[in-house]
Amino acid sequence: MYLIDRAAQEHRLAGLVPVESSTHTIGQHLRDPQTGQEWLLYHALGRQSESGPRVLREEHPDLPLTQRLSVCFASGSRDDLVGLAWELSEVPDTWPSMLGWLEEQEALSAEQIVLFLGNVTVMGAVNRRSVAGREVGEVLAEFRRYSGLAARARHLVEGRESRRETRPATPQDESTSGAAQP
């Protein structure tokens, strides 16, 4: 779904053509002329400018958040996890649902959780909107909301990491103990 590696992007971009009429306000809408698959090339975390990291992602027909999370975590691709994390960083209204889904997924590895949440800006308890012209109570309520989400994310990471440290070794662990770590 996502390509964040520049060389992989360049390779994939070689077979894509721009779409003339695009409803996207950010990025460049592209299509694979052989398969019809549509793609979006944009800059993540750039607040709609070209200052963030470049991302190429497959366009999907408005998949629900839980399905997008499922696809990205099941793919085993680092690019999918990081790309979706960067995208969700720009949509803080999705964070409660995202964290709820992650909390329900017992089978996800600690490595996946740490990589994903380490790239979503949910870990930093900061207000996402300007405080100018807003009442103090409103700003404090928003700060408490984001602080609570950050605490949930940290708890999720810490819980997975402690589970990883305390689980018994398996035959697979022993057979790969001499292998290089990713």
C-alpha positions in Angstrom: 0.0 0.0 0.0 2.8 2.5 0.9 6.3 3.1 -0.4 8.5 5.4 1.6 11.9 4.2 0.2 13.0 6.7 -2.4 14.5 4.0 -4.8 11.4 1.9 -4.6 9.3 5.0 -5.3 11.3 5.9 -8.3 11.0 2.3 -9.7 7.3 2.3 -9.2 6.8 5.9 -10.5 8.5 4.9 -13.8 5.3 3.0 -14.8 2.7 5.6 -13.6 1.1 8.4 -15.5 -0.5 11.6 -14.1 -4.3 11.6 -13.8 -5.6 14.8 -15.5 -8.7 15.4 -13.4 -7.9 14.9 -9.8 -10.0 15.8 -6.8 -6.9 15.7 -4.5 -5.8 19.0 -3.1 -2.5 17.7 -2.0 0.0 15.6 -3.8 -0.1 14.2 -7.3 -2.7 11.6 -8.4 -1.3 8.9 -10.7 -2.5 5.8 -12.5 -0.8 2.6 -13.7 -2.0 2.4 -17.3 -1.7 -1.4 -17.4 -3.6 -2.3 -14.2 -5.7 0.9 -13.7 -4.5 1.0 -10.1 -4.4 4.6 -8.8 -1.7 6.0 -6.6 -1.1 9.2 -4.6 2.3 10.8 -4.3 2.4 13.3 -1.4 4.5 14.7 1.4 3.5 13.4 4.9 3.8 15.3 8.1 4.3 18.5 6.1 1.0 20.2 7.0 0.1 20.3 3.3 3.4 21.6 2.1 6.4 19.8 0.6 8.5 19.8 3.7 7.6 16.3 5.0 8.9 12.9 3.9 7.7 11.8 0.4 5.2 9.0 0.3 3.7 7.0 -2.6 0.6 5.0 -1.7 -2.0 3.0 -3.5 -5.3 4.8 -3.6 -8.1 2.8 -1.9 -11.8 3.4 -2.1 -12.3 4.8 1.3 -11.4 1.7 3.3 -12.5 1.9 6.9 -9.7 2.6 9.4 -9.8 -0.8 10.9 -9.4 -2.4 7.5 -6.5 -0.2 6.6 -4.8 -1.0 9.9 -5.4 -4.8 9.3 -4.0 -4.7 5.8 -0.8 -2.7 6.8 -0.1 -4.8 9.9 -0.7 -8.1 8.0 1.5 -7.1 5.1 4.7 -7.4 7.1 6.0 -4.3 5.3 7.9 -1.6 7.3 6.8 0.9 4.6 3.1 0.1 5.2 3.4 0.6 8.9 5.4 3.8 8.7 3.4 5.2 5.8 0.0 4.7 7.5 1.4 6.0 10.8 2.6 9.2 9.1 -0.8 9.6 7.4 -2.7 9.1 10.7 -0.5 11.6 12.4 -2.3 14.2 10.4 -5.8 13.0 11.5 -5.9 13.1 15.3 -9.6 12.4 15.3 -8.7 8.8 14.3 -6.4 8.2 17.2 -9.0 6.9 19.8 -10.2 4.3 17.2 -6.7 3.5 16.2 -5.6 2.9 19.8 -8.7 0.8 20.5 -8.0 -1.4 17.5 -4.4 -1.9 18.5 -5.4 -2.7 22.1 -7.7 -5.5 20.8 -5.0 -7.1 18.6 -3.2 -9.5 20.9 -1.3 -11.2 18.0 0.6 -8.0 16.9 4.3 -8.1 17.8 5.9 -5.6 20.1 8.2 -4.7 17.2 5.2 -3.8 15.0 3.5 -1.8 17.8 6.7 0.1 18.6 7.5 0.9 14.9 3.9 2.0 14.2 3.3 4.1 17.3 6.8 5.5 17.2 5.8 7.1 13.8 2.4 8.4 14.8 2.6 11.7 16.6 0.2 10.4 19.2 3.0 9.8 21.7 3.6 13.6 22.2 0.9 15.2 24.2 0.5 18.5 22.3 -2.5 20.4 21.2 -3.2 19.9 17.5 -4.9 23.2 16.9 -3.7 26.8 17.5 -4.5 28.1 20.9 -4.9 31.7 19.6 -8.3 33.1 20.3 -9.5 30.1 22.3 -10.7 30.0 25.9 -8.2 28.6 28.5 -10.7 25.9 29.5 -11.0 24.7 26.0 -7.2 24.6 25.5 -6.7 22.7 28.8 -9.5 20.2 27.9 -7.8 19.5 24.5 -4.4 19.1 26.2 -5.9 16.6 28.7 -7.5 14.7 25.7 -4.2 14.4 23.9 -2.3 13.6 27.1 -4.7 10.7 27.7 -4.2 9.4 24.2 -0.4 9.7 24.6 -0.7 7.7 27.9 -2.7 5.0 26.2 -0.1 4.7 23.4 2.8 4.5 25.9 0.9 1.9 28.0 0.3 -0.2 24.9 4.0 0.0 23.9 5.2 -0.8 27.5 2.8 -3.6 27.8 3.9 -5.3 24.6 7.6 -4.8 25.4 7.2 -6.3 28.9 5.3 -9.2 27.4 8.1 -9.8 24.9 10.8 -9.7 27.6 8.9 -12.2 29.9 7.7 -14.8 27.4 9.5 -18.1 27.4 11.9 -18.9 24.5 10.5 -21.0 21.7 12.4 -23.4 19.4 12.1 -20.7 16.7 13.9 -18.2 19.0 16.7 -20.7 19.6 17.2 -21.5 15.9 17.4 -17.8 15.0 19.4 -16.6 18.0 22.6 -16.4 16.0 20.9 -14.6 13.1 21.4 -10.9 12.5 18.6 -8.8 14.0 16.7 -6.5 11.6 
